[in-house]
Amino acid sequence: MEVLTRITLNPEVCNGRPSIRNQQVSVSMLLEMMAEGQTPDQIMSNFPFLEKEDFQACLRYAARLTNF
């Protein structure tokens, strides 16, 4: 499965911001938590529906957005 299919845009979820699989967790929120030093395992302990591939998708999404 292509990891970027995990990033969804839905006006009903996270105010239309990119989110993870239509869940109430935005891409920016996960990126901020990782930037603060939290590991995926630590984040998943608070959000058990997240999967390792979701973090990879966030990083790829951010990389593509900055690749101008």
URTA-V421290 format. One record per residue. N is the residue number from 1. RES is the residue in one small letter. PHI is phi in whole degrees, -180 to 180 (* if undefined). OMEGA is omega in whole degrees, 0 to 359 (none if undefined). Layout:
N/RES/PHI/OMEGA, N/RES/PHI/OMEGA
//
This chain:
1/m/*/176, 2/e/-63/185, 3/v/-63/182, 4/l/-71/175, 5/t/-71/177, 6/r/-77/179, 7/i/-90/183, 8/t/-121/175, 9/l/-120/183, 10/n/-142/181, 11/p/-61/180, 12/e/-89/185, 13/v/-123/178, 14/c/53/180, 15/n/55/178, 16/g/82/178, 17/r/-74/177, 18/p/-57/181, 19/s/-132/180, 20/i/-94/174, 21/r/47/178, 22/n/59/176, 23/q/-95/180, 24/q/-81/175, 25/v/-132/182, 26/s/-83/176, 27/v/-59/182, 28/s/-63/179, 29/m/-63/179, 30/l/-65/179, 31/l/-63/178, 32/e/-65/179, 33/m/-64/178, 34/m/-67/179, 35/a/-65/178, 36/e/-79/176, 37/g/105/178, 38/q/-75/178, 39/t/-86/175, 40/p/-54/179, 41/d/-63/178, 42/q/-66/180, 43/i/-66/180, 44/m/-66/177, 45/s/-68/177, 46/n/-92/180, 47/f/-130/189, 48/p/-64/179, 49/f/-79/178, 50/l/-73/179, 51/e/-126/181, 52/k/-53/182, 53/e/-64/178, 54/d/-65/180, 55/f/-70/177, 56/q/-61/179, 57/a/-63/178, 58/c/-61/181, 59/l/-66/178, 60/r/-66/179, 61/y/-61/179, 62/a/-62/179, 63/a/-63/180, 64/r/-68/178, 65/l/-67/183, 66/t/-96/183, 67/n/-95/179, 68/f/-101/none
//
